[in-house]
Amino acid sequence: MWLAFLLSAAICPVGEVPTGIRALDPTNVPLSGAEIREWSGPQARKRLLGVTDSDGRATVCVPQRAESLGVYLAGFLPQRLRLRGGSTDIADVHLKTEGSGRVVEAREPACVTGTAPDGSYRLCSVDMLRLPFAQ
């Protein structure tokens, strides 16, 4: 347990703490691709801290001054997660679907999100049109 804590503490820059998050739908199914950001209300405006994996889990480095995080995923209402100063516990976040049972159109272009050794990324359809693919 202590080894895991020390390793997680080593991956975050000074002034930030590691925080574990697991995003789930209302029936406890893990949600992959959910974006973790500092809370900015219903719109995901602040910098991307991480993206959940296929198990719905993400460990992100959160600035110590941050009071809450936002979990954002198309088709779901944004969820606010209040932080408990310096906690590295895994917090379960249950996202509620937008519009009870009806089809919801995406407000943003289709995007691919993920993580790489040098950080998180988000690539949207508009960006993909600019890539130099051979035709």
C-alpha positions as CSV (number, residue, x, y, z in Angstrom):
1,M,0.0,0.0,0.0
2,W,2.7,2.5,1.0
3,L,4.7,1.6,-2.1
4,A,1.8,2.4,-4.4
5,F,1.3,5.7,-2.6
6,L,5.0,6.6,-2.9
7,L,5.0,5.7,-6.6
8,S,1.8,7.7,-7.3
9,A,3.2,10.7,-5.4
10,A,6.4,10.5,-7.5
11,I,4.5,10.9,-10.8
12,C,2.9,14.2,-9.9
13,P,4.6,17.6,-10.1
14,V,5.3,19.6,-7.0
15,G,2.1,21.2,-5.8
16,E,-0.2,18.5,-7.2
17,V,-1.6,15.4,-5.6
18,P,-2.6,12.1,-7.3
19,T,-6.3,11.3,-7.2
20,G,-8.0,8.1,-8.4
21,I,-11.4,8.2,-10.1
22,R,-13.7,5.5,-11.5
23,A,-16.5,6.7,-13.8
24,L,-19.6,4.5,-13.9
25,D,-23.1,4.7,-15.5
26,P,-26.3,4.4,-13.4
27,T,-26.1,0.6,-13.6
28,N,-22.4,0.5,-12.4
29,V,-21.0,-0.2,-15.9
30,P,-17.5,1.4,-16.2
31,L,-17.4,4.3,-18.7
32,S,-14.2,4.6,-20.8
33,G,-13.2,7.9,-22.4
34,A,-14.7,10.2,-19.7
35,E,-12.6,13.4,-19.4
36,I,-11.4,14.5,-16.0
37,R,-10.9,18.3,-15.6
38,E,-11.0,20.9,-12.9
39,W,-14.7,21.7,-12.4
40,S,-15.9,24.5,-14.7
41,G,-19.6,24.0,-14.7
42,P,-21.6,22.2,-17.4
43,Q,-19.0,23.1,-20.1
44,A,-15.6,21.4,-20.1
45,R,-13.4,24.5,-20.3
46,K,-10.5,23.9,-18.0
47,R,-7.4,21.8,-18.9
48,L,-7.6,18.1,-19.4
49,L,-6.2,16.2,-16.5
50,G,-6.9,12.7,-17.7
51,V,-9.2,10.2,-19.5
52,T,-10.7,7.1,-18.0
53,D,-9.5,3.7,-19.4
54,S,-11.6,0.7,-20.4
55,D,-12.3,-0.1,-16.7
56,G,-13.6,3.5,-16.2
57,R,-10.5,4.3,-14.1
58,A,-8.0,7.2,-14.2
59,T,-5.4,8.5,-11.8
60,V,-4.9,12.2,-12.3
61,C,-2.6,14.9,-10.8
62,V,-4.7,17.6,-9.3
63,P,-3.5,21.0,-8.2
64,Q,-3.7,21.3,-4.4
65,R,-5.7,24.5,-4.7
66,A,-8.5,22.7,-6.7
67,E,-11.7,22.3,-4.8
68,S,-13.5,20.0,-7.2
69,L,-13.2,18.0,-10.4
70,G,-15.6,17.6,-13.3
71,V,-16.2,14.3,-15.1
72,Y,-17.4,14.9,-18.7
73,L,-18.6,12.4,-21.3
74,A,-20.9,12.9,-24.3
75,G,-24.4,11.6,-23.7
76,F,-24.0,12.1,-19.9
77,L,-24.6,15.0,-17.6
78,P,-21.3,16.5,-16.2
79,Q,-20.7,15.3,-12.7
80,R,-18.9,17.4,-10.0
81,L,-16.6,15.6,-7.6
82,R,-15.7,17.6,-4.5
83,L,-12.1,16.9,-3.3
84,R,-11.1,16.0,0.2
85,G,-7.7,17.7,0.5
86,G,-4.8,15.4,-0.5
87,S,-6.8,12.2,-0.8
88,T,-5.5,9.4,-3.1
89,D,-8.5,7.2,-2.6
90,I,-10.4,6.0,-5.6
91,A,-13.7,8.0,-5.9
92,D,-16.6,6.4,-7.7
93,V,-18.5,8.9,-9.9
94,H,-21.9,7.8,-11.2
95,L,-22.8,9.7,-14.4
96,K,-26.5,10.2,-15.2
97,T,-27.6,10.0,-18.8
98,E,-28.8,13.1,-20.6
99,G,-32.5,13.1,-21.3
100,S,-34.3,10.2,-19.7
101,G,-34.4,7.5,-22.4
102,R,-34.6,9.7,-25.5
103,V,-31.8,10.0,-28.1
104,V,-29.4,12.8,-27.4
105,E,-27.4,14.4,-30.2
106,A,-23.8,15.2,-29.4
107,R,-23.1,18.9,-28.9
108,E,-19.5,18.6,-30.0
109,P,-17.8,16.9,-33.0
110,A,-16.8,13.3,-32.5
111,C,-13.5,13.1,-30.6
112,V,-11.0,10.4,-29.6
113,T,-9.5,10.9,-26.2
114,G,-6.7,8.9,-24.5
115,T,-3.5,8.9,-22.6
116,A,0.1,8.5,-23.7
117,P,3.3,8.5,-21.7
118,D,3.7,12.2,-22.2
119,G,0.1,13.1,-21.2
120,S,-3.5,13.0,-22.2
121,Y,-4.8,13.9,-25.6
122,R,-8.0,14.7,-27.4
123,L,-8.3,14.5,-31.2
124,C,-11.6,15.7,-32.8
125,S,-13.0,15.2,-36.3
126,V,-12.0,18.8,-37.3
127,D,-8.4,18.0,-36.3
128,M,-8.4,14.7,-38.2
129,L,-9.4,16.5,-41.4
130,R,-6.1,18.4,-41.2
131,L,-3.9,15.3,-40.9
132,P,-1.8,14.5,-44.0
133,F,-3.2,11.1,-44.9
134,A,-2.1,9.5,-48.2
135,Q,-5.0,9.2,-50.6
